[in-house]
Amino acid sequence: MINNLISRTISNKELNVPVWFLRQAGRHIPEYFEIRKKEKNFIKFCLNEKLIIESSFLPLKYYDLDAAIIFSDILMIPWAMNRNVKFTENFGPHMDPMIPDETKIPQNVSICSKLVPLKNSIISLKKKLPAQIELIGFAGAPWTLACYMIEGKGSKDFINTRKALWSSNNWFFELIETLIIYIADKLEMQSRAGADILMLFDTWSHMIPNNFFYDCAIRPTAKIIDILRSRKIFKPVIGFPFKAGASLVRYSFESHVDCIALDWSVDLSWAKMNINKDIAIQGNLDPASLIPSPSLHLKENVLSILDIMNGRKFIFNVGHGLTPDCKIDNVKEVISIVKKYNRKI
């Protein structure tokens, strides 16, 4: 029997609205910096079981949340593929760029054996978390990982990745197919370790040319989920195709996700009307609204989201990760508004 609020919401067995936040364990909490200092290298930080557990628990000290999300990074798969992933302060992630048609795509990589600390952290967290708080495991989606791996870093337009679609199509889709397997492996490992919910982040999905959106976002997501189901992994999957616009509709029907996360730019009235009604919706408060002190229209905006989504399977969240300058008191206020709203349902 499903006892947890988010899983019950996704399975249409719950009226109350669950709440958690993307990047809830991040830099807006002062103690995070003390924990982060314990490892100089961010990759080592993401492989330190004690620090993963401490960071994942941190937001629960402040907030009455319905889920914890494991502290990790989507680029741990490229790291496991020996792409020399590094994180540099004031620059961000970077790695050895893959040259389309030239760089050999690493096959048969044992992702799980390289991410044992992640697995062990989930096992430990599940033993320590209160029973009603679900644990979310995650991975980056194939397109987004391919963007980083081809560019070697973040980009405003991911021109090299898009060019590879046109000039190195066979090589590009070999990379996508390879990543599908590694992502499924990582998600399966997290599920078997105890994660209650799985999430796929397609952060750069808005960079996909429209005529490639199915092949680069929808089909790979569906294939990952099909692989999981074939391996007897039936945990709900949340897909987050960031800023995908009108493509969200087809994604919601054909990607096989159980829940679609929406960014802050999506009109929820439009989404409620057009998104697949058989799946849940997550979102989509603008995280910028959590920065001002006081935030003048915060309550109004939160109640508007809740009212629009009333009657739909809905998980309250932000439309992208909490920023380092968002205010703890604002986050607490949002949670309080959601909880009070639930009592009125």
N, C-alpha and C positions, 0 to 999 in steps of 0.2 A: 504493500500500500504506500502511495506517495504521501508524505507528511509535510513536505516543505513548500513554502509559499510560492517560490518561483516555478518549481516543477508543477505544482498544482495549477498555477495560472496558465502555463503553457499547455497543460492537458485539459484545460477548461473545467477544472474542478474547484475554482477559487474565485470569489468576488472581490476580495480585498486586493489592493494594488501593492505589489512588492517594490522595494526600493534598494538600489545599490548604485555605485558610481564608477564609471570608467576612470582609471588611474586614481582610485580612492586611496591607494597606499603610496602616493607619490610625494612630491617635494613641497606640497602645501602644509604638511605636518612637520613641525620643527624637529621632532625626534628622528625623522627620517635621515637627516644629515649626519646625526651621530652614528646611526646604524651604517650608513653608506661609507663613513670614514674607516670602518673596520676592514675594508678591502680597497686597496688603491686602484685595482683594475676592475672595471665593471663586469667583464666576462667572469672573472673569478667570483665577484659578488653574486652573480646569477648561478654560480655552481657551489655556493656555500650553503649547506642545508640549514644551519643555524640562522643565518641572516635572511634566507628566503622565508623561513617560518616567522621570524621576528617582524619582517617587513609586511608580510601578508596579514599578520595579526594587528598591526599598528592601527589601522582605521577603526577597528572594533573597540579600541580604548576610548574613542571619541564619539562614535556614531552607532545608533540603533539600526543596523543594516540587516538585510535578509540574505546577504551573501558575502563571502570573502572571495577574492580572486588571487590565484597563486602569483607570487611576485616572480616575474621572469621577463623575457624579451622575445619578440617575434624573430629576431635575427640569430637566435640560438641554433636554428637549422642551418643557415649558411655557415655559421661557425663550425658546426659538426661536419660540414662538407669541406672543411679546410680552406675557406675563402679568406682567412687572415682578418677576421672581423675585429675591429677596435672601436672604442668609443673615446672621442677626444673632447674635452671640455670646451664649450663655446663653439664647437664645430658639429658634433653629433657623430653618428655611426659612419664608418667607412670600411672598405674592404678591397681586396684585389678585384678589379673589374673583370668580368668575363667578356671575352671578345667573340661575338657571334661568328659561327662557322670555324673558329679557331680553337677556342678553349674547350678542352674535353670536359664533358659533363660527368661528375662523379657518380658512378652507379654502385648499387649494393652497399651503400653506407649504412652502418648499424646506428641509426639515430638514437635509439633507446639506450644502447650501451654507453653512448657519450653523454647522455642526459640522466644518468642514474641519480645524481643529487636532486634533480627535479622530482623524480618519482618518489624518492625517499621522503622528501619534504611534504608531498601530498599525503603520503601514508601517515606521517606524524601529525600533520595539521588536522586530518580527519578524526584522529583520536582526541585532539584537544579542543576542537571547535564545539560549541553548544550544538545540540542535535538539530535545532531549528534553523541553523545557519548553513546554507549550502556553499559548496566550494566549486569555483569555476576554474576550469583549465582552458588553455587557449593555444592558438597557433596563428601565424600569418597566413593569408591565402596565397595561392601560387603566383598570381599576377604581381602582388605587392612584393613578395620575396624576389621575384625575377627582376623587378624594377631596381631594387637595391643591388642585386648581384651583377647586373649588366652595367649600371651607371657607376657602381662602386661607392655610392653615397646617395644622399637625398638630392632632389632636383626640383626645379620649378616646373619643368615640362617633360622630364624623362624622355628626351628626344632620342637617345640611343636605343632605349627599349622599344619605343614606337617604331623606329627605323628598322629594328630587327624583325618586327612583324611583317614588314614589306619585303625586306631584302634577304632575310635568313629564316624564312618561315619554318622550314623543317627542323632546323637547329633549335629555334625558339620553342616550338611545341614539344620537342624532346625534353627541353628543360622543364616545361610546364608539367609534362607527364611524370617526370622524375620527382618533381616537388610534390605532386599529388600523393605519391606513395609515401614520401618522408613525412608529410603533414599528417596523413592518416595514421602512420606509425606513432607519431608523437601524441596525437589525440587519443589513440587507443591506449597507450601507456598511461596517460593521465587518468583516463576513465578507470582502468583496471586498478590503479593506485588508490582510487577513491573519489575522484572528481565527480560531482553530481551533474554538472552542466558543462558543455563544451562550447567554445566560441571561436569563430573565424574572423580575423580582422583583415578586410581588404581596403587598407588605408588609401591606396592610390587608384581605386577603381574608376575614379572620375577622369583618369588619364587614358583610359582605354578608348580607342576609336570606336564609334558607335557600331560599325559593321563587324567589329571583333568582340563586342561585349559578351555575346553568348559563349563563344569559344574560350575567352580569357577569364571570365568571371563565373558565369552561370554553370556551364558544363563542368569545369573543374570542381566547383563546390559540390555539385550533385554527385560527382564521381567519388569524392572524398567521403561523403555521407553514405553512399552505396557501399563503399569498401568497409566502413565502420559497421554498417548493418550486417554485412556478410560475415563479419567477424564477431557477431553477437554483441555488439556495442549499441545499446538502444537509448543511451542518455540523450536528452534534448540538445540540439545544436542551434546556437544563435549565430546568424550571419550578419556582418556589418559592412555592406558595400558603401563606403563613405562617399557622400555627394554624388550618388549615381543617378540622381534626377529621375526622369521618366522610366529609365531602365529598372528602377526598383520594382515596378509592377511585374514585369516578366520574371525578374529574379525571385520574387515572392512566390510565384506559381511553379517555377521550374527548377529551382536550386535544391529542393528537398529540405530546406531548413525548417526548423520548428518555430522559429521566431526571427524576425528581421529587426535589426537595430537601425534607427533613423537618425541622421544628423540634424543639427538645429535649423537648417535651411528648409526642411520639408514642411509643407503645409499639412498639419495633422488632419484637418477636415478632408482634404484631398486623399490623404493616405487611408483614412478610415473607409472612404468610399471605394478606393481602387485596389488597395493591397489585398492579397489573398485572405479571405475571412476565416480560413481554416487554421491560420498560423497566428501566433502572438506578435505584438509590436512592442518594441523597446525604444525609449527615448523621452524627449529630445530637447530638454532644457538647454539653452545656450549657456555653456560654462562661463562665458564672459559676464553673465548676470550675477555670478557668485563673487566677483572681484570687488565691486564698490562697497563702501561701508559708510552709511547704510545703503542697501540696494533697494531703491525706491519702489520698483514695480515687481519685486520678486514674488510676493504672495499672489498677486494678481496673475502673474504668468504661470505659476505652478498650478493654481486652481483652474486656469483656462485649459491647460493640458489635461488635467484630470477630468474636467467636464466634457471636453471633446471626446476623450477616449472612453468615457463611461459606456459600459455595455460591450466593450471589446476586450479580448484577452490582452492585458497591458502590463508592462513592467516599467516603472518610472526610473529614468536615468538621465544623464546629460547626453547631448548630441555629439560629444567628443570628450576626450579626457579632461579631468580637473587640471587647471593650470597652477603653476607654483604660487601665483599671487592671489588665488581664490581664498576667501575667508572661512575659517572653520565655523564661525557663528552663522554664516549664511548657509552652509551645508546643513548644519543642525536645524536651522529654521525650515529648510525644504523638507527634511525628514519629518519634522513635527507636523507640518501642513499635510503631508501625505498620510501620516498615521491618524490625524484627526479626521481627515476626509474618509478614511476607511471606517471609522466608528459611526459615520453617518449613513453608510451604505446599508 
